[in-house]
Amino acid sequence: MRTKNQKIRDFVLSAISVIVLIALWCAVSTSKPDFFPTPMATIERLVKLFEKPIMKVSIWGHIFASLKRVLFAIGASIIIGVGLGLIMGWNKKVRAAIYPIIMTLRPIPPIAWIPLIILLFGVGEFPKVLLVFIGSVFPILLNTISAVSMVDDMYLKVGKVYKANTWQTLHHIVFPASMPTILAGIKIAISSGWMVVVAAEMLASKSGLGFLITRGRDSYDVALIMVAMILIGIVGAALSIVFSFIERRLCGWMSS
Amino acid sequence: MASKDIKVQVNHLTKKFGDLLVLDDISFNINKGEFVCIVGPTGCGKTTFLNLLTRLIEPTSGEILIDGKPADPHVHNISFVFQEPSAFPWLTAQQNIEYGLKIKKKSSEEIKSQVDKIIGLLGLEKFRNAYPHEMSVSMEQRVVIGRAFALNPDLLLMDEPYGQMDIKMRYYLEDEVIRLWKATGSTVLFITHNLEEAVYLAERVLILSNKPAKIKAEKKVDLPRPRSVSDDKFVEIRKDITDMIKWW
């Protein structure tokens, strides 16, 4: 546990680094404010964004649009990644059959899928969610596979002694024992999903934080680009904080 | 002893791994509700022996009967306490003790009354909701032992469960296991290489030889309980057993 003094010290240190960053930003931006807006101009743009919607969508609407896509995709990734991961981690034959495909699909960046997905599914909501899904399913799937295959043999033996059937073993032993690693996979998936949604929205969208960046570029509104980028960072960090909280609630039994 | 009182019959049990003979023609009986200790040198094949009894592996020849029928984990309740504490870290003390009963799909009233009884016997009321990482190793092992007794097993196998405990804790836990055994009427087979522990706990001690393991000798321990390790009779029995296995 951190003591109170350490907490104050850490807070002061992070405050200093933020102040230094803003000072640097000021120093760089004052020479060419048209290309690179000052912090003040960026804040003004943000305030204006609250007052004047873009494409009839408020700033909250844009944030929500991006979040919604990510949450749908992560939901699907959890269902498919954890489900398939449990089967693949548990059954060596299934793993042998499917693993090569997974290993080949995994390195293809989600952006490389965009042309194919647009050709197949157009530019609606589904293709964006699908892209985020592609960007987020692999960490969940791979973490689940390795967690399941590394469940401590001792726990499996206890299950065998009590004659738990396969379903009981998976439900009562393998799944809870794998939980910390699965949650770590979901955490990676959320951050990579959040990156992919912005990329997807930059290519074809009328809402979302990625769209705001494209809109900023098209209308030469650099401050809007800055605002959107900062919001992407803040929302991404918030997602990760919220998830860490959920993780602690679900895995309160872990020693650290 | 009338045959109806025999709970477990082990007949000519032999196990080979390839050409390696690990268990050589082991035969013995355990009576219903009896507490039997098996002592044997480390590496004498006792893990193999236990795995055979829990039917984790199949014997090369010979048979194990429980209540006169071939031991079948789906018919008989066999419980096991491993040497290392094996409480599930994601379950609380109470949930760990409930585990076997839930797997066997007992009714919730039965689970509750049985778990309350075990927790009472263990004196763990205050730690019902504690997770294993919040417990000492010995407390975790007590929870595991509670989990094993909670099932009222036909046969409870214990594989050096106190091997890692210091001597003071051992005395305490040994009394506790006797308390649980008496309260549940379970039949217990307890493996140890600590002779004093064997004499303290058992009604009968079986002495295994070096690999390939055979039953080398058997010693009845008919001392009243609670036993005292410094009692003359106790020391004498311990000395007898030591003499039987001196060539270790």
Interface residues (C-beta under 8 A of the other chain):
Chain A: M154 Y155 K157 V158 G159 K160 V161 Y162 K163 A164 Q168 H172 I173 P176 A177 M179 C251 G252 W253 M254 S255
Chain B: T54 L56 P73 H74 I78 S79 F80 F82 E84 S86 F88 P89 W90 L91 Y99 G100 K102 I103 K104 Y131 P132 H133 L151
